[in-house]
Amino acid sequence: MVSITLCRIVCGLSWKVYGQENIPPKACVIISNHQSTWETFFLQTLITPQSLVLKRELLLIPFFGWALRAINPIAINRSTPKEAIHQIRTKGLLSLKNNISVLIFPEGTRSQGCKLGRFSRGGVLLACLSNVDILPIAHNAGKYWPSNRWIIKPGTIQVYIGKPIKTLDKDATEVNNTAREWIASKI
């Protein structure tokens, strides 16, 4: 929360959230586009409790990585996809069982600008397996804090929270496409 507040005070970066009424009272799988470092911090404050799926290399970054360790993330090795899916499934199911939402960036990495990358199905498969809703979130943070840059432009990030997407008796590919299409329509 300190880093988000500093962005507001020092950089003139604020945000406006639409659709907070769509946040379900029980645990869900949160699917968001990934454009900058900003949403990694901000989404942790928006919906709690939650467990964040991230690449394990981030935990090795001094200070930043140490702070991430404190939130007990699901740290995956992206170079071994089968192992990563197993970790998401095992640790994600445990989190959801304990009423802790799971946040995943299905693009797997930050996209350039407001482009939307290909979505992996790991988060949707987890939601379908545990029969919880998908909560789609879209934002335009990359417009103000572009990927691979530390220069932050002042402005107001728009964050949109969609209606939960039911997964009961749904095909994972269909759910994944529905979430991606909704996010694409907002950025």
SERO-4910 file (N, C-alpha, C, O; in steps of 0.05 Angstrom, whole numbers):
BEGIN
 pado doro    nc1    nc2    nc3   cac1   cac2   cac3    cc1    cc2    cc3    oc1    oc2    oc3
  Met    A     16    -24      0      0      0      0     17     25      0     10     45    -12
  Val    A     40     24     13     58     47     14     67     55    -14     68     78    -21
  Ser    A     74     35    -31     83     41    -58     62     54    -75     67     71    -91
  Ile    A     37     45    -71     15     57    -86     10     86    -77      5    103    -94
  Thr    A     11     91    -51      8    118    -41     31    136    -51     26    159    -58
  Leu    A     55    125    -51     78    141    -62     74    148    -91     81    170    -99
  Cys    A     63    130   -107     57    136   -135     38    159   -137     41    176   -155
  Arg    A     19    160   -120     -1    182   -120     12    208   -112      9    229   -126
  Ile    A     27    208    -91     39    233    -80     62    243    -97     63    266   -105
  Val    A     81    226   -102    106    234   -116    103    236   -146    113    255   -158
  Cys    A     88    218   -158     86    217   -188     61    229   -199     58    232   -223
  Gly    A     42    235   -182     16    246   -192     -1    225   -206    -16    231   -224
  Leu    A      3    200   -198    -12    178   -210    -35    170   -192    -31    161   -170
  Ser    A    -59    173   -202    -82    165   -186    -98    144   -202    -89    135   -223
  Trp    A   -120    135   -191   -136    114   -204   -165    117   -197   -172    129   -177
  Lys    A   -181    106   -215   -210    106   -212   -219     78   -217   -212     66   -238
  Val    A   -235     67   -198   -244     39   -200   -274     39   -206   -290     52   -193
  Tyr    A   -281     23   -227   -309     19   -234   -316    -10   -230   -301    -28   -237
  Gly    A   -340    -15   -218   -350    -42   -215   -343    -56   -190   -343    -80   -188
  Gln    A   -336    -40   -169   -329    -54   -143   -351    -70   -132   -347    -89   -117
  Glu    A   -376    -64   -140   -399    -79   -131   -398   -108   -143   -413   -125   -133
  Asn    A   -382   -113   -163   -380   -140   -175   -361   -158   -160   -360   -182   -166
  Ile    A   -347   -148   -140   -328   -165   -125   -345   -185   -108   -360   -176    -91
  Pro    A   -342   -211   -112   -358   -230    -97   -349   -232    -68   -326   -227    -62
  Pro    A   -367   -240    -50   -361   -242    -22   -343   -267    -16   -331   -268      5
  Lys    A   -343   -286    -34   -327   -310    -29   -303   -311    -48   -302   -296    -68
  Ala    A   -285   -329    -43   -260   -331    -59   -266   -336    -88   -286   -350    -95
  Cys    A   -249   -326   -106   -252   -329   -134   -224   -329   -147   -204   -325   -133
  Val    A   -223   -334   -173   -198   -331   -187   -200   -304   -202   -218   -300   -219
  Ile    A   -181   -287   -196   -180   -260   -208   -162   -261   -233   -139   -270   -231
  Ile    A   -173   -253   -256   -157   -252   -281   -155   -223   -289   -175   -209   -292
  Ser    A   -130   -214   -293   -125   -186   -301   -105   -185   -323    -87   -201   -325
  Asn    A   -108   -164   -340    -87   -158   -359    -62   -148   -344    -64   -139   -321
  His    A    -39   -150   -357    -14   -143   -343      2   -124   -361     15   -133   -380
  Gln    A      3    -98   -353     16    -78   -369     40    -65   -355     57    -54   -368
  Ser    A     40    -66   -329     60    -51   -314     66    -64   -287     55    -85   -281
  Thr    A     82    -51   -272     88    -60   -244     65    -51   -226     60    -64   -205
  Trp    A     51    -30   -233     31    -18   -216     10    -38   -207      3    -39   -183
  Glu    A     -2    -53   -226    -24    -71   -218    -15    -93   -200    -32   -104   -185
  Thr    A     10   -101   -200     20   -121   -182     16   -112   -153      8   -128   -136
  Phe    A     21    -87   -148     16    -76   -121    -13    -69   -116    -24    -77    -96
  Phe    A    -25    -55   -135    -52    -44   -131    -73    -66   -126    -89    -65   -108
  Leu    A    -72    -87   -143    -93   -108   -141    -91   -123   -114   -111   -135   -105
  Gln    A    -68   -122   -101    -65   -134    -74    -82   -118    -54    -91   -130    -34
  Thr    A    -86    -93    -59   -101    -76    -40   -131    -76    -46   -147    -69    -29
  Leu    A   -138    -83    -71   -166    -81    -79   -183   -104    -69   -205   -100    -60
  Ile    A   -172   -128    -70   -187   -152    -62   -169   -168    -42   -148   -177    -49
  Thr    A   -179   -170    -18   -164   -185      2   -183   -205     16   -207   -200     18
  Pro    A   -172   -227     26   -145   -237     22   -142   -249     -6   -161   -258    -18
  Gln    A   -117   -250    -15   -111   -262    -41    -83   -273    -42    -65   -264    -27
  Ser    A    -79   -291    -60    -53   -302    -65    -46   -296    -94    -62   -302   -112
  Leu    A    -23   -285    -99    -15   -276   -125      3   -297   -139     22   -307   -126
  Val    A     -3   -304   -163     14   -322   -179     35   -305   -193     28   -286   -207
  Leu    A     60   -311   -189     82   -295   -201    106   -312   -208    108   -335   -198
  Lys    A    123   -302   -225    147   -317   -231    166   -315   -207    170   -294   -195
  Arg    A    178   -338   -201    194   -340   -177    218   -321   -176    228   -314   -155
  Glu    A    228   -313   -200    252   -295   -202    246   -269   -188    265   -256   -178
  Leu    A    221   -260   -187    215   -235   -174    222   -235   -144    227   -214   -133
  Leu    A    221   -258   -132    227   -260   -103    257   -255    -97    264   -251    -74
  Leu    A    273   -255   -118    302   -251   -114    310   -222   -116    333   -215   -110
  Ile    A    292   -204   -123    299   -176   -126    300   -163    -98    280   -165    -83
  Pro    A    322   -151    -91    324   -138    -64    301   -119    -59    293   -104    -77
  Phe    A    291   -119    -35    269   -103    -25    242   -110    -38    224   -119    -24
  Phe    A    240   -107    -64    216   -114    -79    208   -143    -75    186   -149    -67
  Gly    A    227   -161    -79    223   -189    -76    217   -197    -47    201   -214    -41
  Trp    A    231   -183    -29    227   -189     -1    198   -181      7    185   -195     23
  Ala    A    189   -159     -3    161   -150      3    141   -170     -9    121   -176      3
  Leu    A    147   -180    -33    129   -200    -45    128   -226    -29    106   -238    -27
  Arg    A    150   -234    -17    150   -258     -1    130   -256     23    119   -276     31
  Ala    A    127   -231     33    110   -227     56     80   -233     50     65   -238     68
  Ile    A     73   -232     24     45   -237     17     39   -266     10     17   -273      2
  Asn    A     59   -283     14     57   -312     10     46   -319    -18     24   -330    -21
  Pro    A     61   -311    -39     51   -316    -67     54   -345    -75     67   -361    -62
  Ile    A     42   -351    -98     47   -377   -111     69   -371   -132     63   -361   -154
  Ala    A     93   -377   -125    116   -371   -142    122   -394   -161    126   -417   -152
  Ile    A    120   -389   -187    123   -411   -206    149   -408   -223    160   -386   -226
  Asn    A    158   -430   -233    181   -431   -251    170   -432   -280    160   -453   -288
  Arg    A    171   -410   -294    159   -409   -321    174   -426   -342    163   -432   -363
  Ser    A    199   -434   -335    214   -450   -354    205   -480   -354    213   -495   -372
  Thr    A    189   -487   -334    179   -514   -333    148   -513   -331    137   -514   -309
  Pro    A    134   -510   -353    105   -506   -353     89   -527   -338     70   -520   -324
  Lys    A     96   -552   -341     81   -573   -326     83   -569   -296     64   -572   -282
  Glu    A    107   -563   -287    111   -558   -258     96   -533   -250     84   -533   -228
  Ala    A     96   -513   -266     82   -488   -260     52   -493   -257     39   -483   -238
  Ile    A     40   -508   -276     12   -515   -274      6   -530   -249    -14   -526   -236
  His    A     24   -549   -242     20   -565   -218     20   -547   -193      4   -550   -175
  Gln    A     39   -528   -192     40   -509   -169     15   -492   -167      4   -488   -146
  Ile    A      6   -482   -190    -18   -465   -190    -42   -481   -180    -58   -472   -164
  Arg    A    -44   -506   -190    -66   -523   -182    -65   -530   -152    -84   -527   -138
  Thr    A    -42   -540   -143    -39   -548   -115    -43   -525    -96    -59   -527    -78
  Lys    A    -26   -505    -99    -27   -482    -81    -52   -465    -84    -63   -454    -65
  Gly    A    -62   -463   -109    -86   -448   -115   -110   -461   -102   -127   -447    -90
  Leu    A   -113   -488   -105   -135   -502    -92   -135   -498    -62   -156   -494    -50
  Leu    A   -112   -499    -50   -109   -495    -21   -118   -467    -13   -133   -464      6
  Ser    A   -110   -447    -28   -118   -420    -23   -148   -417    -25   -161   -406     -7
  Leu    A   -160   -426    -47   -188   -424    -51   -204   -438    -29   -225   -429    -20
  Lys    A   -194   -462    -21   -207   -477      0   -208   -461     26   -226   -463     42
  Asn    A   -187   -445     31   -185   -428     55   -198   -400     50   -192   -381     65
  Asn    A   -214   -397     29   -228   -372     23   -209   -349     16   -215   -326     23
  Ile    A   -187   -356      3   -168   -336     -6   -169   -336    -36   -164   -357    -49
  Ser    A   -175   -313    -48   -176   -311    -77   -148   -314    -89   -128   -309    -75
  Val    A   -147   -322   -114   -121   -325   -128   -121   -305   -152   -139   -305   -168
  Leu    A   -100   -289   -153    -96   -269   -174    -76   -280   -194    -54   -288   -186
  Ile    A    -84   -281   -219    -65   -290   -240    -66   -271   -264    -87   -261   -271
  Phe    A    -43   -267   -275    -41   -251   -300    -37   -271   -323    -15   -280   -327
  Pro    A    -59   -278   -337    -57   -300   -356    -39   -295   -380    -33   -313   -395
  Glu    A    -31   -269   -385    -13   -264   -407     15   -275   -400     32   -279   -417
  Gly    A     20   -279   -374     46   -290   -365     68   -270   -362     88   -275   -348
  Thr    A     66   -247   -375     86   -226   -374     72   -200   -380     50   -199   -391
  Arg    A     86   -178   -375     75   -152   -381     73   -147   -411     93   -153   -425
  Ser    A     51   -137   -420     48   -131   -448     57   -102   -453     58    -86   -435
  Gln    A     62    -96   -478     71    -69   -486     47    -51   -490     29    -58   -505
  Gly    A     46    -29   -477     24    -10   -480     -3    -22   -473     -5    -36   -453
  Cys    A    -22    -17   -489    -49    -27   -484    -56    -51   -501    -80    -58   -504
  Lys    A    -36    -65   -510    -40    -90   -525    -46   -112   -506    -36   -112   -483
  Leu    A    -62   -131   -515    -68   -154   -498    -55   -179   -510    -60   -185   -533
  Gly    A    -39   -193   -494    -26   -217   -503    -44   -241   -502    -67   -240   -495
  Arg    A    -32   -264   -510    -46   -289   -510    -51   -297   -480    -33   -293   -464
  Phe    A    -74   -309   -475    -81   -318   -448    -75   -347   -444    -84   -364   -460
  Ser    A    -59   -354   -423    -56   -382   -416    -82   -390   -401    -97   -373   -392
  Arg    A    -86   -416   -398   -111   -425   -386   -108   -433   -357   -127   -443   -345
  Gly    A    -84   -430   -345    -79   -439   -318    -99   -429   -297   -110   -445   -281
  Gly    A   -105   -403   -297   -124   -392   -278   -152   -402   -283   -167   -408   -263
  Val    A   -160   -404   -308   -187   -414   -314   -190   -443   -307   -211   -451   -296
  Leu    A   -170   -459   -312   -170   -487   -305   -173   -490   -275   -188   -507   -265
  Leu    A   -159   -474   -259   -161   -474   -230   -189   -467   -222   -200   -481   -204
  Ala    A   -201   -447   -234   -228   -439   -226   -248   -461   -233   -266   -467   -217
  Cys    A   -245   -473   -257   -264   -495   -265   -261   -519   -247   -280   -531   -239
  Leu    A   -236   -525   -240   -231   -548   -222   -243   -545   -195   -253   -564   -183
  Ser    A   -242   -520   -184   -252   -515   -157   -280   -503   -158   -291   -497   -136
  Asn    A   -292   -500   -181   -319   -490   -184   -323   -462   -171   -342   -458   -156
  Val    A   -304   -444   -176   -307   -417   -166   -309   -398   -190   -301   -406   -212
  Asp    A   -319   -375   -186   -322   -355   -207   -295   -343   -215   -276   -343   -200
  Ile    A   -294   -334   -240   -272   -318   -250   -281   -289   -247   -303   -281   -255
  Leu    A   -263   -272   -236   -269   -243   -234   -250   -229   -254   -226   -227   -248
  Pro    A   -260   -219   -277   -243   -206   -296   -238   -176   -288   -256   -162   -280
  Ile    A   -213   -168   -290   -206   -140   -284   -189   -130   -308   -170   -143   -317
  Ala    A   -196   -106   -317   -181    -92   -338   -172    -65   -329   -185    -52   -312
  His    A   -149    -56   -339   -139    -29   -332   -121    -19   -354   -114    -34   -372
  Asn    A   -114      6   -352    -96     19   -372    -71     29   -359    -61     50   -367
  Ala    A    -60     15   -339    -37     25   -325    -12     28   -343      5     45   -337
  Gly    A    -11     13   -364     12     15   -383     14     42   -397     35     50   -406
  Lys    A     -8     56   -397     -8     83   -409      8    103   -392     20    122   -403
  Tyr    A      9     98   -366     23    116   -347     49    105   -336     67    120   -330
  Trp    A     50     78   -334     74     65   -324     80     42   -343     74     19   -337
  Pro    A     93     48   -366     98     28   -386    116      5   -376    132      9   -358
  Ser    A    112    -18   -389    128    -41   -383    158    -34   -387    165    -21   -406
  Asn    A    175    -45   -370    204    -41   -371    213    -12   -369    235     -6   -378
  Arg    A    197      4   -356    205     32   -352    200     40   -323    180     30   -311
  Trp    A    217     56   -312    213     66   -285    203     94   -284    197    105   -263
  Ile    A    200    107   -308    189    134   -309    159    132   -310    148    119   -327
  Ile    A    147    144   -290    118    143   -288    106    170   -296    115    191   -287
  Lys    A     86    169   -314     73    194   -323     49    200   -305     35    181   -296
  Pro    A     44    225   -298     21    231   -282     -5    226   -298     -5    228   -322
  Gly    A    -26    220   -284    -52    215   -296    -69    197   -279    -62    191   -256
  Thr    A    -92    188   -290   -111    172   -275   -114    145   -289   -124    144   -312
  Ile    A   -107    124   -276   -110     97   -286   -139     89   -283   -151     93   -262
  Gln    A   -151     78   -304   -179     68   -303   -178     38   -297   -164     23   -312
  Val    A   -192     29   -277   -193      1   -269   -222     -8   -271   -240      4   -259
  Tyr    A   -227    -29   -286   -255    -39   -290   -256    -68   -279   -240    -85   -286
  Ile    A   -276    -72   -262   -281    -99   -250   -307   -109   -263   -328    -97   -260
  Gly    A   -304   -132   -277   -327   -143   -291   -345   -160   -272   -337   -166   -250
  Lys    A   -367   -168   -283   -385   -186   -268   -371   -213   -267   -358   -221   -286
  Pro    A   -374   -228   -245   -362   -254   -243   -372   -273   -265   -395   -272   -273
  Ile    A   -353   -289   -275   -360   -308   -296   -362   -335   -283   -343   -345   -271
  Lys    A   -385   -348   -286   -390   -374   -274   -374   -395   -289   -370   -393   -313
  Thr    A   -364   -415   -274   -348   -437   -287   -362   -464   -285   -353   -483   -298
  Leu    A   -383   -466   -270   -397   -492   -267   -406   -503   -294   -421   -489   -308
  Asp    A   -398   -527   -300   -405   -540   -325   -398   -525   -350   -411   -527   -371
  Lys    A   -377   -508   -349   -368   -493   -372   -341   -504   -382   -325   -514   -366
  Asp    A   -336   -501   -407   -311   -509   -419   -290   -487   -413   -296   -463   -415
  Ala    A   -266   -496   -404   -245   -477   -396   -238   -458   -419   -233   -434   -414
  Thr    A   -236   -468   -443   -229   -451   -466   -250   -429   -470   -244   -406   -476
  Glu    A   -275   -437   -468   -298   -418   -471   -296   -396   -449   -299   -373   -455
  Val    A   -292   -404   -424   -290   -385   -402   -266   -367   -407   -267   -343   -402
  Asn    A   -243   -378   -415   -219   -362   -420   -224   -342   -442   -216   -318   -439
  Asn    A   -237   -350   -463   -244   -331   -485   -263   -309   -476   -260   -286   -484
  Thr    A   -282   -316   -460   -301   -297   -450   -287   -276   -433   -292   -252   -436
  Ala    A   -269   -285   -415   -254   -266   -398   -236   -248   -415   -235   -224   -410
  Arg    A   -222   -260   -434   -204   -245   -451   -219   -224   -467   -210   -201   -470
  Glu    A   -241   -232   -479   -257   -213   -495   -267   -190   -478   -267   -167   -488
  Trp    A   -276   -196   -454   -286   -174   -436   -263   -155   -430   -266   -130   -432
  Ile    A   -240   -165   -422   -217   -148   -416   -209   -132   -440   -203   -108   -438
  Ala    A   -208   -145   -464   -200   -131   -488   -219   -108   -494   -211    -87   -505
  Ser    A   -245   -111   -488   -264    -90   -493   -261    -66   -475   -272    -44   -481
  Lys    A   -246    -68   -453   -243    -46   -434   -217    -32   -436   -214     -9   -426
  Ile    A   -197    -43   -450   -171    -29   -451   -166    -14   -477   -145     -2   -480
***
